[in-house]
Amino acid sequence: MPITTCLTCCGEYHWKWEEAFDKFGFGDGDGQVETYSVADALERAGYIVEIETWGLHNTLIVSIVKDGEEMMPLCSSEVAIGYDDPRDYLPEEIVRILDRAF
């Protein structure tokens, strides 16, 4: 689990990369958002990442593209982006990259 210095209190802030895909991740809007750190790790691996802010809830990753192919199940009736565990719908390669990075 990554540990970052909290920008507010300078204490330790513990987080998981999965929170970058969760509507209520990173403290439901009151925690330090590390979505851009997760996106940076994917971009360093050659992916194009799109991020959106969902109201006051969280800033989350909503699209991951590599070689013109979308890696997230955007139009799936079986997956609810922002609610389901990204380990269940992301390709194994992406999960491995993020597990190694964080």
Secondary structure, DSSP 8 states (H G I E B T S, - for coil): --EEE-TTTSSEEE--GGGGGBTTHHHHTTS---HHHHHHHHHHTT-EEEEEEETTTEEEEEEEEETTEE-S-TT-SS--TBTS-HHHHS-HHHHHHHHHH-
